[in-house]
Amino acid sequence: MQPRTTPPPLEPIFLFMTPNENSKQAVRSAAARSAHARARRARMLEYRDVDNAEAAGSQDTSVESSQVAISSGRQVAHRASTDLAGPILGYGRRDPFASLAIQCTPFENLLLDHYVNIVIPYSTTYYTPSAYRSPAEYCSNMNEHWIRFALTEPGMMNGIFLMSCRSLANLYNQKEYNVSALKYKQKCIEMVRHDIDRNQSISDLTIAKVLFLVSDEFHTGNIEGTRSHTEAIAKLVQIRGGLKALGLEGTLQDLVLWNDRMSTFYTGTRPNFMHAETFVGSATAKYLTPGFYHAATNGLFSKDMIQILDDICGAMLSAQTVDPTSAGPEIQLDFSSRLLVLSSDHRWPVSSHNYSLFEQCLCLGLMVFVKLALRSQTSGASYGPLLGSSYLAMRIQQFLEGLVAAEMEEAETGGRHAELLLWMAAMGAWADSQTPLAASERDEGQQEGQMLVLGTSLWRELVSELDINTLDDFIVHMSSFLWLDESCRPFASNLWESRSLVEILES
């Protein structure tokens, strides 16, 4: 016979034989402990089991709820569709696993929450990039790419804290937030300086941190700071390789363009980037070649210049599909009309004030190319030397010298414009090769067809920067702008074999 066992009671059992004070106190204590335990378990379950459906139903991003959160010193969890990465961290977006780049204080947790739920959604009230169909899609993309990216780097997180402090200072006019903003701004500046001092290639992180700084200058009304930081971003993007080289699935590019549009409008300066939505897909820019498209998106051309380029690129595309032997007078007249427009537009004194130095030089190069195309459509040899070749060669040389002397207005000859410089110089060289000068009229050592419009030293810089080692490399670079292989290849071959290029290859 097995002994009978009785499980111990889970809670003490009280039998009130005599209701004295000690017994009453024990009963009250046990009841209180039980009630507190039930409440604590309920809160833990509530925090743990929050899902997206409950979050959407409990969203409240009003100013009043934010004010309650700040005045009480606690975070208000605005559980909305803007969660960092879904329901991962629970109440208040704490970081229980210490996975963030910075170990956040309770105040910084509040700033992070405010940035996600107030700063990002509020920005859609005055601008949403055209790449997104709705503000909700924009917010979702920001949280998926921008926020996740920011949480991995201390400088980015300090930028988020900076933006949140400025936002809270504007909402509640409390100087404590501005004081905190200055602290985070200083940290962000120090980290940007550290990135640049390392002499390494510019990364998306560096550009993103400068974006926080220029946004702060913009919202605090510092015009000079906004201008200088915006110009710095443009230079960093150029060094990075252009807008197309920026990462984050296009998010960083959208933010750079957004900042450039707002800041340059605010400071009254010319945009550093041509915003793609202003011409891409429109009737005025359907045929831009890759080289001209890249230069346009980097703000090198005005809208008028883009229309001229697009028209000529379209004409060249049509010419490539037409057999030169069967080209009728309509095509010749079409080319001649474009040449006349380019010539009159360039030589009109008032018109030159509407174009930059770079655009005027490009107009001359386009005139040479249209003449080259016209020659190819009229059986070449029967066309004879190009009229005005000496004028074009001389003017292109003057413009190129001016661009180099002025360092292309901080664009750097070996930087983003090197390919276009080389294309314009090649057009000038071809124009010079068509100039019917006698040998006695040329300078000592100068040969017909030799590259005159660009000095050997600059050729070295361009060829080195573009890593041009063969004739095919040279043609590839020229083809990214405007190129008719039948007409241009013989000229390119002669130019490549000329004395100037031979000197470069031997140096």
C-alpha positions in Angstrom: 0.0 0.0 0.0 1.5 3.3 -1.2 1.5 6.2 1.2 -1.0 8.9 0.3 0.6 12.1 -0.8 -1.1 15.5 -0.8 0.2 18.3 -3.1 1.2 21.4 -1.1 -1.3 24.2 -1.4 -0.3 26.9 -3.8 -1.4 29.7 -1.4 -1.8 29.7 2.4 -5.3 28.9 3.7 -6.5 31.1 6.5 -9.1 30.0 8.9 -10.5 32.8 10.9 -11.2 31.4 14.3 -10.6 34.6 16.0 -10.5 37.8 13.8 -7.7 39.5 15.5 -5.5 42.3 14.0 -2.6 40.0 13.1 -4.8 37.7 11.1 -6.4 40.6 9.2 -3.1 42.1 8.3 -1.8 38.7 6.9 -4.9 38.4 4.8 -4.6 41.9 3.4 -0.9 41.4 2.6 -1.6 38.1 0.7 -4.4 39.7 -1.2 -2.3 42.7 -2.2 0.6 40.5 -3.4 -1.7 38.4 -5.5 -3.3 41.4 -7.0 0.0 43.1 -7.8 1.3 39.8 -9.4 -1.7 39.5 -11.6 -1.4 43.1 -12.7 2.3 42.7 -13.4 1.7 39.6 -15.5 -1.0 41.3 -17.4 1.2 44.2 -18.3 4.0 41.9 -19.4 1.6 40.0 -21.7 0.2 43.3 -23.0 3.7 44.5 -24.0 4.8 41.2 -25.4 1.7 40.4 -27.5 1.4 43.8 -29.3 1.0 43.1 -33.0 0.7 45.3 -36.1 -3.1 45.2 -36.1 -3.3 46.4 -32.5 -0.5 49.0 -33.3 -2.5 50.4 -36.2 -5.6 50.7 -34.0 -3.7 52.4 -31.2 -1.7 55.0 -33.2 -2.0 58.5 -31.9 0.6 61.0 -33.3 -1.1 64.1 -32.1 0.8 66.9 -30.5 -1.1 66.5 -27.3 0.0 62.9 -26.9 3.6 63.8 -27.5 3.3 66.6 -24.9 2.0 64.1 -22.4 4.9 61.8 -23.1 7.5 64.6 -22.6 5.9 66.2 -19.5 5.6 62.8 -17.7 9.1 61.8 -18.7 7.9 58.5 -20.2 7.8 57.4 -23.8 4.5 57.0 -25.6 4.7 54.1 -28.0 3.0 55.3 -31.2 2.6 51.8 -32.6 2.0 52.6 -36.2 2.9 51.3 -39.6 6.2 53.2 -39.2 7.7 50.5 -36.8 11.4 50.2 -37.2 11.3 46.7 -38.4 8.0 45.3 -37.3 7.0 44.2 -33.7 10.6 43.3 -32.6 11.5 45.4 -29.7 8.2 45.9 -27.9 7.1 48.8 -25.8 9.0 52.1 -26.4 11.4 50.5 -28.8 13.9 49.7 -26.2 17.1 47.9 -27.1 17.2 44.9 -24.8 20.0 43.2 -26.8 22.3 46.2 -27.1 22.2 45.9 -30.9 22.2 49.6 -31.7 25.4 51.6 -32.5 24.7 53.7 -29.4 23.5 52.6 -26.0 20.6 55.0 -25.8 19.4 56.8 -22.6 15.7 57.0 -21.9 15.8 60.5 -23.4 17.5 59.3 -26.5 14.9 56.5 -26.8 12.3 59.2 -26.8 14.2 61.1 -29.5 14.4 58.0 -31.7 10.7 57.3 -31.3 9.8 60.9 -32.1 11.9 60.9 -35.3 10.2 57.7 -36.5 6.6 58.8 -35.6 6.7 62.5 -36.0 9.6 63.9 -38.0 9.4 61.4 -41.0 5.6 61.4 -41.4 5.4 65.2 -41.0 7.9 65.7 -43.8 5.4 64.2 -46.2 3.0 67.1 -45.6 5.1 69.3 -47.8 7.1 67.0 -50.0 7.0 63.4 -51.2 9.5 62.3 -53.9 7.8 61.4 -57.2 9.3 57.9 -57.0 6.7 57.0 -54.3 3.0 56.7 -55.0 1.9 57.9 -51.6 3.2 59.4 -48.3 2.7 56.0 -46.6 4.9 54.3 -49.2 7.6 57.0 -48.6 7.4 56.5 -44.8 7.7 52.7 -45.2 10.7 53.1 -47.5 12.4 55.5 -45.0 11.9 53.1 -42.2 13.0 50.1 -44.2 16.2 51.6 -45.6 17.1 54.9 -43.9 16.3 54.1 -40.3 17.9 50.6 -40.4 21.0 52.2 -42.0 21.1 54.9 -39.4 21.0 52.5 -36.4 24.2 50.9 -37.4 26.5 54.0 -37.1 26.9 56.4 -34.2 27.2 59.5 -36.3 23.9 58.7 -38.0 22.1 58.2 -34.7 23.5 61.5 -33.5 22.0 63.0 -36.6 18.6 61.5 -35.8 18.8 62.9 -32.2 19.7 66.3 -33.6 16.7 66.4 -35.9 14.4 65.2 -33.1 15.7 67.9 -30.7 15.1 70.6 -33.3 11.6 69.3 -33.9 10.7 69.2 -30.2 12.2 72.7 -29.7 9.9 74.0 -32.4 6.9 72.3 -31.0 7.3 73.3 -27.3 9.7 76.2 -27.4 11.9 74.8 -24.6 15.6 75.8 -24.7 16.6 72.5 -23.2 16.0 70.8 -26.5 18.2 73.3 -28.4 21.0 72.8 -25.9 20.8 69.0 -26.5 20.7 69.6 -30.3 24.0 71.5 -30.1 25.6 68.5 -28.3 24.4 66.0 -30.9 25.4 68.4 -33.7 28.9 68.7 -32.4 29.3 64.9 -32.3 28.0 64.6 -35.8 30.5 67.2 -37.1 33.3 65.5 -35.3 32.5 62.2 -37.0 32.2 63.7 -40.4 35.6 65.3 -40.0 37.0 62.0 -38.9 35.6 60.3 -42.0 37.2 62.9 -44.3 40.5 63.0 -42.4 40.9 59.2 -43.0 41.6 60.0 -46.7 39.5 57.0 -47.7 36.9 56.9 -50.4 33.7 58.9 -49.7 30.9 56.5 -48.5 27.2 56.8 -48.2 27.5 57.3 -44.5 29.6 60.5 -44.9 27.0 62.0 -47.3 24.1 61.0 -45.0 25.7 62.6 -42.0 26.3 65.9 -43.9 22.6 65.7 -44.9 21.7 65.9 -41.2 23.9 68.9 -40.8 22.6 70.8 -43.8 19.0 70.1 -42.8 19.8 71.5 -39.3 21.2 74.7 -40.9 18.2 75.0 -43.1 15.6 74.7 -40.3 17.5 77.1 -38.1 17.6 79.8 -40.8 21.4 79.8 -41.3 21.7 80.8 -45.0 25.4 80.7 -45.3 25.7 77.4 -43.5 23.0 76.0 -45.7 24.8 77.1 -48.8 28.2 75.8 -47.8 26.9 72.4 -46.6 24.8 72.0 -49.8 27.9 72.7 -51.9 29.8 70.2 -49.8 27.2 67.5 -50.5 27.4 68.2 -54.2 31.2 67.7 -54.1 30.9 64.5 -52.1 28.4 63.1 -54.5 30.7 63.9 -57.4 33.6 62.2 -55.7 31.3 59.2 -54.9 30.6 58.8 -58.6 27.4 60.7 -59.1 23.8 60.2 -58.0 23.5 56.8 -59.5 26.4 55.5 -57.3 24.4 56.3 -54.1 23.0 53.3 -52.2 20.0 52.5 -50.0 17.9 51.5 -53.0 17.5 55.1 -54.2 16.6 56.5 -50.8 19.8 58.4 -50.4 19.6 59.9 -53.9 16.0 61.1 -53.2 17.1 62.8 -50.0 20.1 64.4 -51.7 17.9 65.8 -54.5 15.2 66.9 -52.0 17.8 68.8 -49.9 19.4 70.3 -53.0 16.0 71.6 -54.2 15.0 73.1 -50.9 18.3 74.5 -50.0 19.2 76.2 -53.3 15.8 77.7 -53.5 16.1 79.0 -50.0 19.6 80.5 -50.6 18.8 81.7 -54.1 21.6 79.7 -55.8 21.6 77.4 -58.8 20.8 73.8 -58.1 23.8 71.5 -58.0 21.8 68.7 -59.5 19.4 68.6 -62.4 16.4 66.9 -60.9 15.5 64.0 -63.0 11.7 64.5 -62.7 12.1 67.8 -64.5 13.1 66.3 -67.8 13.3 62.5 -67.7 10.5 60.9 -69.6 9.3 64.3 -71.0 9.3 65.4 -74.6 12.3 67.6 -74.0 14.7 64.8 -73.0 13.9 61.5 -74.7 17.1 60.9 -76.5 19.9 62.0 -74.2 22.9 59.7 -74.5 24.4 58.3 -71.2 27.2 60.8 -71.0 25.0 63.8 -71.5 22.4 62.3 -69.2 24.9 61.9 -66.4 26.2 65.5 -66.8 22.6 66.8 -66.8 21.7 65.0 -63.6 24.7 66.6 -62.0 23.4 70.1 -62.8 25.9 70.9 -65.5 23.3 72.1 -68.0 20.4 74.5 -68.0 17.0 73.4 -69.3 17.6 75.2 -72.6 20.9 73.4 -73.1 19.2 70.1 -72.3 16.6 70.7 -75.1 19.4 71.5 -77.6 21.3 68.3 -76.6 18.2 66.2 -76.7 17.3 67.4 -80.2 20.7 66.7 -81.6 20.9 63.3 -79.9 17.5 62.5 -81.5 18.8 63.6 -84.9 21.9 61.5 -84.6 19.8 58.5 -83.6 17.8 58.9 -86.8 20.9 59.4 -88.9 22.3 56.1 -87.7 19.3 54.2 -89.0 19.5 55.9 -92.5 21.8 54.7 -95.3 24.0 57.6 -96.2 24.0 56.7 -99.9 20.2 57.0 -99.9 20.0 60.1 -97.7 17.7 62.6 -99.4 17.8 66.4 -99.3 15.4 66.4 -96.3 18.1 64.9 -94.0 20.7 67.3 -95.3 18.4 70.2 -94.8 17.6 69.0 -91.3 21.3 68.9 -90.3 21.9 72.3 -92.0 19.0 73.8 -90.0 20.4 72.6 -86.7 23.8 73.9 -87.6 22.3 77.3 -88.4 20.4 77.4 -85.1 23.5 76.5 -83.1 25.6 79.1 -85.0 23.2 81.9 -84.6 22.3 81.0 -81.0 26.0 81.0 -80.0 27.1 84.2 -81.9 24.2 86.3 -80.7 25.9 88.5 -78.1 22.9 88.5 -75.7 22.5 84.8 -75.9 26.0 84.2 -74.4 24.8 85.6 -71.1 22.2 82.9 -70.9 24.7 80.1 -71.1 27.6 79.1 -68.8 31.1 79.0 -70.0 30.9 75.2 -70.2 27.7 75.4 -72.2 29.1 77.9 -74.7 32.1 75.6 -75.3 29.7 72.6 -75.7 27.7 74.5 -78.3 30.9 75.0 -80.3 31.6 71.3 -80.0 28.1 70.4 -81.2 28.5 72.7 -84.2 31.6 70.7 -85.1 29.8 67.4 -84.6 26.8 68.5 -86.7 29.2 69.5 -89.5 30.8 66.1 -89.2 27.4 64.4 -89.4 26.4 66.5 -92.3 29.6 65.6 -94.1 28.9 61.9 -93.6 25.5 62.4 -95.1 26.9 64.1 -98.2 29.5 61.5 -99.2 32.3 63.1 -97.2 35.0 63.7 -99.8 32.8 65.9 -102.1 31.9 68.1 -99.2 35.4 69.5 -98.9 36.9 71.3 -95.9 34.6 72.6 -93.2 33.8 76.2 -93.5 34.6 78.1 -90.3 36.8 75.3 -89.0 39.6 77.7 -88.0 37.1 79.9 -86.1 35.6 76.9 -84.3 39.0 75.4 -83.4 40.2 78.8 -82.1 37.1 79.4 -80.0 37.0 75.9 -78.5 40.7 76.3 -77.6 39.9 79.6 -75.8 36.9 78.2 -73.9 38.9 75.1 -72.8 41.7 77.3 -71.6 39.2 79.3 -69.7 37.6 76.3 -68.1 41.0 74.8 -67.1 42.2 78.1 -65.7 39.1 78.5 -63.6 39.3 74.8 -62.6 35.9 74.5 -64.2 34.3 76.4 -61.4 35.4 73.9 -58.8 34.4 70.9 -60.9 38.1 69.8 -61.3 39.4 68.8 -64.7 40.1 65.3 -63.7 36.8 64.8 -62.0 33.2 64.4 -63.1 33.6 66.4 -66.4 36.8 64.7 -67.6 34.9 62.7 -70.2 33.0 65.6 -71.6 36.1 67.8 -71.7 37.8 65.1 -73.7 34.9 64.9 -76.1 34.9 68.7 -76.6 38.7 68.7 -77.1 38.3 66.0 -79.7 35.8 68.0 -81.6 38.1 71.0 -81.5 41.0 68.8 -82.8 38.9 67.6 -85.7 37.9 71.1 -86.6 41.6 72.1 -86.5 42.5 69.2 -88.8 40.1 70.5 -91.4 41.6 74.0 -91.4 43.4 74.5 -94.7 46.6 76.1 -93.4 49.9 75.8 -95.2 52.9 74.3 -93.3 54.5 77.7 -93.1 51.5 79.1 -91.3 51.7 76.6 -88.5 53.8 76.9 -85.4 57.1 75.1 -85.2 56.6 71.4 -84.7 52.9 71.6 -85.4 51.4 69.1 -87.8 48.1 69.1 -89.6 45.5 67.2 -87.6 47.5 67.5 -84.5 45.7 68.1 -81.2 46.0 71.9 -80.8 43.1 72.8 -78.6 44.2 71.0 -75.5 47.8 71.0 -74.1 49.7 67.8 -73.6 49.7 68.2 -69.8 45.9 68.3 -69.6 45.7 65.4 -72.1 47.9 63.4 -69.6 45.5 64.3 -66.8 42.4 63.3 -68.7 43.8 60.1 -70.2 45.1 59.1 -66.8 41.9 59.8 -65.0 39.8 58.0 -67.6 42.3 55.1 -67.9 42.5 55.3 -71.6 45.1 52.9 -73.0 43.9 51.9 -76.5 42.0 53.4 -79.4 39.0 51.3 -78.4 39.0 52.8 -74.9 39.1 56.2 -76.5 36.1 55.5 -78.8 34.1 54.0 -75.9 34.4 57.2 -74.0 33.5 59.3 -77.0 30.5 57.1 -77.8 28.9 57.9 -74.4 28.2 61.4 -75.8 27.8 61.7 -79.5 29.4 59.5 -82.1 28.8 58.3 -85.7 31.1 55.4 -86.1 31.5 55.7 -89.9 32.6 59.3 -89.7 34.3 59.4 -86.3 36.4 56.3 -86.3 38.9 57.4 -89.0 39.3 60.7 -87.4 39.7 59.1 -83.9 42.4 56.8 -85.3 44.3 59.7 -86.8 44.0 61.7 -83.6 45.1 58.7 -81.5 48.2 58.3 -83.6 49.1 62.0 -83.6 52.2 63.2 -81.9 50.4 64.5 -78.8 48.9 61.2 -78.0 52.1 59.3 -78.7 53.9 61.6 -76.3 51.3 60.7 -73.6 51.7 57.0 -74.1 55.4 57.2 -74.0 55.5 59.4 -70.9 
